[in-house]
Amino acid sequence: MPGFQAVLFDFFGTLTHGVRRGAAHRATADMLGCSTEALVEVLDSSFYERASGSFGNAESTMRWVCARLGVRPSDATVRAAVATRHRAVRADTRLRAEAVPVLAALRHRGVRTGLVSDCTHELPAFLPQLAVAPLLDAQVFSVRLGRCKPDPALYLAACYRLGQAPADCLYVGDGDSQELTGAERAGLSAARLAAPDLADHVVLNADHGFDGPSLTSLRGVLDLLDPVPVA
């Protein structure tokens, strides 16, 4: 691969361990008066609409979810459910041990870093509290841009904010949302993170068409930037 001026990362399943919905989501369902299974079904089926901000802010989105569930909680309960879901998503988020060291190493080498995430309202709210936040030079959230991967607008927005041409950028992700082939169509290079813990990761639109490099650890990104010469 050529030298890169910037590396863009997916968030869930890439900078974090594989995502599995934990017990905290049950509290949101209990608060709304529905089963956890019903709530998860609505959340899964509407992910891309919610992640593109189609239903407005977090409270408006929760009201839309409630309508789909056939429940009519009070405004106070909706606000409480938004807060409970925020805590549930945050509880499911565990940064990889190598995330901070790899981001720091990239910046030490003069390589800019960015985040491109398909996400709902929770991630932009709690990302500033995470150790990776000050190591990301650009952050692009689908819920704020109004587009989801593999739309080229997300990748190009990140490249623009970093002041780099797409050809000078590498995108790294686990392959959800057809994000890798999407990055390539936008003019970036791409690499798949295939860490062992991703076997049970929540995936809604796997990128089966990608045939580029595969990494078992985020540290492999550093090897792509500085390949070991063949003897």
C-alpha atoms as a printed R data frame, in Angstrom:
    type eleno elety resid chain resno       x       y      z
1   ATOM     1    CA   MET     A     1   0.000   0.000  0.000
2   ATOM     2    CA   PRO     A     2   1.167   3.583 -0.597
3   ATOM     3    CA   GLY     A     3   2.036   5.932  2.261
4   ATOM     4    CA   PHE     A     4  -0.961   7.567  3.901
5   ATOM     5    CA   GLN     A     5  -1.421  11.042  5.294
6   ATOM     6    CA   ALA     A     6  -4.479  10.072  7.334
7   ATOM     7    CA   VAL     A     7  -6.238   7.015  8.734
8   ATOM     8    CA   LEU     A     8 -10.007   6.969  9.271
9   ATOM     9    CA   PHE     A     9 -11.554   4.495 11.698
10  ATOM    10    CA   ASP     A    10 -14.978   3.017 12.189
11  ATOM    11    CA   PHE     A    11 -16.006   3.106 15.862
12  ATOM    12    CA   PHE     A    12 -18.168   0.180 17.002
13  ATOM    13    CA   GLY     A    13 -16.312  -3.105 16.499
14  ATOM    14    CA   THR     A    14 -13.156  -1.307 15.366
15  ATOM    15    CA   LEU     A    15 -11.970   1.112 18.025
16  ATOM    16    CA   THR     A    16 -14.166  -0.906 20.393
17  ATOM    17    CA   HIS     A    17 -14.520  -4.604 21.043
18  ATOM    18    CA   GLY     A    18 -17.345  -6.415 19.294
19  ATOM    19    CA   VAL     A    19 -20.724  -5.041 20.350
20  ATOM    20    CA   ARG     A    20 -23.247  -7.241 22.130
21  ATOM    21    CA   ARG     A    21 -26.337  -5.774 23.723
22  ATOM    22    CA   GLY     A    22 -26.005  -6.092 27.477
23  ATOM    23    CA   ALA     A    23 -28.559  -6.363 30.244
24  ATOM    24    CA   ALA     A    24 -28.893  -2.587 30.579
25  ATOM    25    CA   HIS     A    25 -31.162  -2.501 27.516
26  ATOM    26    CA   ARG     A    26 -33.783  -4.393 29.494
27  ATOM    27    CA   ALA     A    27 -34.249  -1.321 31.677
28  ATOM    28    CA   THR     A    28 -35.314   0.744 28.660
29  ATOM    29    CA   ALA     A    29 -37.866  -1.883 27.636
30  ATOM    30    CA   ASP     A    30 -39.221  -2.143 31.173
31  ATOM    31    CA   MET     A    31 -39.562   1.619 31.359
32  ATOM    32    CA   LEU     A    32 -41.522   1.696 28.099
33  ATOM    33    CA   GLY     A    33 -43.698  -1.248 29.079
34  ATOM    34    CA   CYS     A    34 -42.638  -3.616 26.300
35  ATOM    35    CA   SER     A    35 -40.509  -6.736 25.992
36  ATOM    36    CA   THR     A    36 -36.779  -6.478 25.370
37  ATOM    37    CA   GLU     A    37 -37.259  -8.642 22.268
38  ATOM    38    CA   ALA     A    38 -39.832  -6.256 20.815
39  ATOM    39    CA   LEU     A    39 -37.622  -3.261 21.488
40  ATOM    40    CA   VAL     A    40 -34.586  -4.908 19.883
41  ATOM    41    CA   GLU     A    41 -36.627  -5.873 16.815
42  ATOM    42    CA   VAL     A    42 -37.720  -2.262 16.288
43  ATOM    43    CA   LEU     A    43 -34.211  -0.942 16.916
44  ATOM    44    CA   ASP     A    44 -32.635  -3.372 14.447
45  ATOM    45    CA   SER     A    45 -35.200  -2.830 11.699
46  ATOM    46    CA   SER     A    46 -34.964   0.960 11.964
47  ATOM    47    CA   PHE     A    47 -31.234   1.359 12.541
48  ATOM    48    CA   TYR     A    48 -30.334   3.111  9.302
49  ATOM    49    CA   GLU     A    49 -33.304   5.481  9.547
50  ATOM    50    CA   ARG     A    50 -32.403   6.355 13.143
51  ATOM    51    CA   ALA     A    51 -28.673   6.568 12.355
52  ATOM    52    CA   SER     A    52 -29.364   9.067  9.580
53  ATOM    53    CA   GLY     A    53 -31.338  11.287 11.943
54  ATOM    54    CA   SER     A    54 -34.611  10.744 10.099
55  ATOM    55    CA   PHE     A    55 -36.749  11.135 13.220
56  ATOM    56    CA   GLY     A    56 -35.141  14.227 14.715
57  ATOM    57    CA   ASN     A    57 -33.436  14.475 18.085
58  ATOM    58    CA   ALA     A    58 -33.096  11.706 20.665
59  ATOM    59    CA   GLU     A    59 -36.493  12.334 22.272
60  ATOM    60    CA   SER     A    60 -38.323  12.534 18.953
61  ATOM    61    CA   THR     A    61 -36.634   9.313 17.869
62  ATOM    62    CA   MET     A    62 -37.674   7.576 21.090
63  ATOM    63    CA   ARG     A    63 -41.279   8.703 20.533
64  ATOM    64    CA   TRP     A    64 -41.148   7.183 17.045
65  ATOM    65    CA   VAL     A    65 -39.833   3.919 18.513
66  ATOM    66    CA   CYS     A    66 -42.660   3.952 21.051
67  ATOM    67    CA   ALA     A    67 -45.228   4.408 18.287
68  ATOM    68    CA   ARG     A    68 -43.792   1.387 16.472
69  ATOM    69    CA   LEU     A    69 -44.022  -0.584 19.717
70  ATOM    70    CA   GLY     A    70 -47.614   0.493 20.265
71  ATOM    71    CA   VAL     A    71 -46.902   2.144 23.610
72  ATOM    72    CA   ARG     A    72 -47.695   5.719 24.673
73  ATOM    73    CA   PRO     A    73 -45.481   6.742 27.590
74  ATOM    74    CA   SER     A    74 -45.576  10.200 29.144
75  ATOM    75    CA   ASP     A    75 -43.085  12.872 28.123
76  ATOM    76    CA   ALA     A    76 -41.224  12.328 31.383
77  ATOM    77    CA   THR     A    77 -40.967   8.603 30.693
78  ATOM    78    CA   VAL     A    78 -39.684   9.274 27.175
79  ATOM    79    CA   ARG     A    79 -36.963  11.523 28.575
80  ATOM    80    CA   ALA     A    80 -36.055   8.903 31.157
81  ATOM    81    CA   ALA     A    81 -35.966   6.192 28.458
82  ATOM    82    CA   VAL     A    82 -33.593   8.316 26.364
83  ATOM    83    CA   ALA     A    83 -31.251   8.619 29.343
84  ATOM    84    CA   THR     A    84 -31.512   4.899 30.121
85  ATOM    85    CA   ARG     A    85 -30.755   3.942 26.529
86  ATOM    86    CA   HIS     A    86 -27.766   6.297 26.540
87  ATOM    87    CA   ARG     A    87 -26.429   4.453 29.585
88  ATOM    88    CA   ALA     A    88 -27.119   1.079 27.933
89  ATOM    89    CA   VAL     A    89 -25.204   1.931 24.755
90  ATOM    90    CA   ARG     A    90 -22.377   3.387 26.813
91  ATOM    91    CA   ALA     A    91 -22.257   0.197 28.905
92  ATOM    92    CA   ASP     A    92 -21.867  -1.871 25.714
93  ATOM    93    CA   THR     A    93 -18.909   0.253 24.579
94  ATOM    94    CA   ARG     A    94 -15.495  -1.122 25.526
95  ATOM    95    CA   LEU     A    95 -12.478   0.431 23.828
96  ATOM    96    CA   ARG     A    96  -9.833  -1.949 22.556
97  ATOM    97    CA   ALA     A    97  -6.682  -1.840 24.653
98  ATOM    98    CA   GLU     A    98  -4.659  -0.956 21.559
99  ATOM    99    CA   ALA     A    99  -6.984   1.865 20.387
100 ATOM   100    CA   VAL     A   100  -5.312   4.690 22.296
101 ATOM   101    CA   PRO     A   101  -1.707   3.518 21.691
102 ATOM   102    CA   VAL     A   102  -2.329   3.085 17.943
103 ATOM   103    CA   LEU     A   103  -3.992   6.493 17.573
104 ATOM   104    CA   ALA     A   104  -1.198   8.098 19.568
105 ATOM   105    CA   ALA     A   105   1.456   6.348 17.449
106 ATOM   106    CA   LEU     A   106  -0.176   7.576 14.244
107 ATOM   107    CA   ARG     A   107  -0.247  11.159 15.432
108 ATOM   108    CA   HIS     A   108   3.361  10.863 16.618
109 ATOM   109    CA   ARG     A   109   4.271   9.921 13.047
110 ATOM   110    CA   GLY     A   110   2.441  12.937 11.686
111 ATOM   111    CA   VAL     A   111  -0.472  10.885 10.348
112 ATOM   112    CA   ARG     A   112  -3.846  12.522 10.929
113 ATOM   113    CA   THR     A   113  -6.691  10.479 12.366
114 ATOM   114    CA   GLY     A   114 -10.445  10.521 11.940
115 ATOM   115    CA   LEU     A   115 -13.640   8.743 12.920
116 ATOM   116    CA   VAL     A   116 -16.479   7.821 10.562
117 ATOM   117    CA   SER     A   117 -19.355   6.173 12.400
118 ATOM   118    CA   ASP     A   118 -22.850   4.985 11.596
119 ATOM   119    CA   CYS     A   119 -24.452   5.813 14.927
120 ATOM   120    CA   THR     A   120 -27.514   7.127 16.679
121 ATOM   121    CA   HIS     A   121 -27.592  10.055 19.103
122 ATOM   122    CA   GLU     A   122 -25.777   8.305 21.942
123 ATOM   123    CA   LEU     A   123 -22.236   8.147 20.531
124 ATOM   124    CA   PRO     A   124 -21.785  11.888 19.836
125 ATOM   125    CA   ALA     A   125 -22.983  12.501 23.386
126 ATOM   126    CA   PHE     A   126 -20.546  10.215 25.207
127 ATOM   127    CA   LEU     A   127 -17.539  10.114 22.863
128 ATOM   128    CA   PRO     A   128 -15.974  13.232 24.471
129 ATOM   129    CA   GLN     A   129 -15.703  11.228 27.705
130 ATOM   130    CA   LEU     A   130 -13.599   8.487 26.075
131 ATOM   131    CA   ALA     A   131  -9.807   8.371 25.958
132 ATOM   132    CA   VAL     A   132  -9.774   8.231 22.125
133 ATOM   133    CA   ALA     A   133 -11.601  11.532 21.676
134 ATOM   134    CA   PRO     A   134  -8.601  13.917 21.924
135 ATOM   135    CA   LEU     A   135  -6.652  11.663 19.526
136 ATOM   136    CA   LEU     A   136  -9.156  12.044 16.680
137 ATOM   137    CA   ASP     A   137  -8.580  15.034 14.395
138 ATOM   138    CA   ALA     A   138 -11.991  14.693 12.727
139 ATOM   139    CA   GLN     A   139 -15.252  13.070 13.755
140 ATOM   140    CA   VAL     A   140 -18.076  12.317 11.326
141 ATOM   141    CA   PHE     A   141 -21.337  10.908 12.700
142 ATOM   142    CA   SER     A   142 -24.045   9.623 10.386
143 ATOM   143    CA   VAL     A   143 -26.807  10.895 12.678
144 ATOM   144    CA   ARG     A   144 -25.486  14.438 12.237
145 ATOM   145    CA   LEU     A   145 -24.590  14.258  8.548
146 ATOM   146    CA   GLY     A   146 -27.914  12.651  7.595
147 ATOM   147    CA   ARG     A   147 -26.242   9.844  5.620
148 ATOM   148    CA   CYS     A   148 -25.120   6.299  6.444
149 ATOM   149    CA   LYS     A   149 -22.326   4.165  5.044
150 ATOM   150    CA   PRO     A   150 -21.576   3.264  2.338
151 ATOM   151    CA   ASP     A   151 -22.631   6.753  1.159
152 ATOM   152    CA   PRO     A   152 -19.427   8.469 -0.049
153 ATOM   153    CA   ALA     A   153 -20.476  11.703  1.664
154 ATOM   154    CA   LEU     A   154 -19.314  10.410  5.069
155 ATOM   155    CA   TYR     A   155 -15.813   9.488  3.931
156 ATOM   156    CA   LEU     A   156 -15.417  12.628  1.870
157 ATOM   157    CA   ALA     A   157 -16.568  14.803  4.759
158 ATOM   158    CA   ALA     A   158 -13.863  13.264  6.955
159 ATOM   159    CA   CYS     A   159 -11.208  13.732  4.269
160 ATOM   160    CA   TYR     A   160 -12.260  17.366  3.852
161 ATOM   161    CA   ARG     A   161 -12.074  18.035  7.596
162 ATOM   162    CA   LEU     A   162  -8.603  16.494  7.667
163 ATOM   163    CA   GLY     A   163  -7.489  18.496  4.643
164 ATOM   164    CA   GLN     A   164  -6.532  15.334  2.749
165 ATOM   165    CA   ALA     A   165  -7.372  13.878 -0.640
166 ATOM   166    CA   PRO     A   166  -9.224  10.525 -0.458
167 ATOM   167    CA   ALA     A   167  -6.316   8.804 -2.226
168 ATOM   168    CA   ASP     A   168  -4.068   9.752  0.698
169 ATOM   169    CA   CYS     A   169  -6.374   8.202  3.303
170 ATOM   170    CA   LEU     A   170  -6.776   4.682  4.673
171 ATOM   171    CA   TYR     A   171 -10.109   3.543  6.102
172 ATOM   172    CA   VAL     A   172 -10.198   0.772  8.738
173 ATOM   173    CA   GLY     A   173 -13.390  -0.996  9.796
174 ATOM   174    CA   ASP     A   174 -14.898  -4.342 10.675
175 ATOM   175    CA   GLY     A   175 -16.952  -4.429  7.462
176 ATOM   176    CA   ASP     A   176 -20.438  -3.604  8.741
177 ATOM   177    CA   SER     A   177 -22.669  -1.423  6.530
178 ATOM   178    CA   GLN     A   178 -20.576  -2.310  3.446
179 ATOM   179    CA   GLU     A   179 -18.211   0.342  4.755
180 ATOM   180    CA   LEU     A   180 -15.017  -1.033  3.182
181 ATOM   181    CA   THR     A   181 -16.185  -1.222 -0.416
182 ATOM   182    CA   GLY     A   182 -17.923   2.101  0.226
183 ATOM   183    CA   ALA     A   183 -14.618   3.666  1.240
184 ATOM   184    CA   GLU     A   184 -12.955   2.299 -1.877
185 ATOM   185    CA   ARG     A   185 -15.683   3.724 -4.106
186 ATOM   186    CA   ALA     A   186 -15.081   7.098 -2.453
187 ATOM   187    CA   GLY     A   187 -11.421   6.886 -3.483
188 ATOM   188    CA   LEU     A   188  -9.832   5.719 -0.219
189 ATOM   189    CA   SER     A   189  -7.848   2.566  0.464
190 ATOM   190    CA   ALA     A   190  -9.395   0.203  3.011
191 ATOM   191    CA   ALA     A   191  -8.474  -2.571  5.435
192 ATOM   192    CA   ARG     A   192 -10.726  -4.910  7.378
193 ATOM   193    CA   LEU     A   193 -10.287  -5.469 11.102
194 ATOM   194    CA   ALA     A   194 -10.986  -9.170 11.661
195 ATOM   195    CA   ALA     A   195 -10.232  -9.459 15.376
196 ATOM   196    CA   PRO     A   196 -11.296 -12.717 17.065
197 ATOM   197    CA   ASP     A   197 -13.863 -11.013 19.309
198 ATOM   198    CA   LEU     A   198 -15.907  -9.876 16.298
199 ATOM   199    CA   ALA     A   199 -17.432 -13.325 15.747
200 ATOM   200    CA   ASP     A   200 -20.579 -12.295 17.686
201 ATOM   201    CA   HIS     A   201 -20.473  -8.595 16.840
202 ATOM   202    CA   VAL     A   202 -23.811  -7.031 15.852
203 ATOM   203    CA   VAL     A   203 -23.645  -6.716 12.047
204 ATOM   204    CA   LEU     A   204 -26.545  -5.437  9.949
205 ATOM   205    CA   ASN     A   205 -25.108  -5.212  6.425
206 ATOM   206    CA   ALA     A   206 -21.875  -7.193  6.086
207 ATOM   207    CA   ASP     A   207 -19.323  -6.221  3.438
208 ATOM   208    CA   HIS     A   208 -18.926  -9.581  1.703
209 ATOM   209    CA   GLY     A   209 -17.577  -7.988 -1.481
210 ATOM   210    CA   PHE     A   210 -14.375  -6.647  0.064
211 ATOM   211    CA   ASP     A   211 -11.180  -8.516 -0.872
212 ATOM   212    CA   GLY     A   212  -8.529  -6.148  0.495
213 ATOM   213    CA   PRO     A   213  -6.122  -6.574  3.420
214 ATOM   214    CA   SER     A   214  -7.322  -8.049  6.697
215 ATOM   215    CA   LEU     A   215  -5.915  -7.274 10.144
216 ATOM   216    CA   THR     A   216  -6.283  -9.279 13.349
217 ATOM   217    CA   SER     A   217  -5.390  -6.274 15.531
218 ATOM   218    CA   LEU     A   218  -5.479  -2.503 15.254
219 ATOM   219    CA   ARG     A   219  -1.693  -2.580 15.583
220 ATOM   220    CA   GLY     A   220  -1.645  -3.987 12.064
221 ATOM   221    CA   VAL     A   221  -2.508  -0.484 10.849
222 ATOM   222    CA   LEU     A   222   1.001   0.612 11.794
223 ATOM   223    CA   ASP     A   223   2.427  -2.217  9.688
224 ATOM   224    CA   LEU     A   224   0.419  -1.035  6.681
225 ATOM   225    CA   LEU     A   225   1.994   2.375  7.041
226 ATOM   226    CA   ASP     A   226   5.487   0.944  7.587
227 ATOM   227    CA   PRO     A   227   5.585  -2.433  5.813
228 ATOM   228    CA   VAL     A   228   8.350  -4.827  6.768
229 ATOM   229    CA   PRO     A   229  10.699  -5.283  3.785
230 ATOM   230    CA   VAL     A   230  10.892  -8.778  2.295
231 ATOM   231    CA   ALA     A   231  14.360 -10.309  2.696
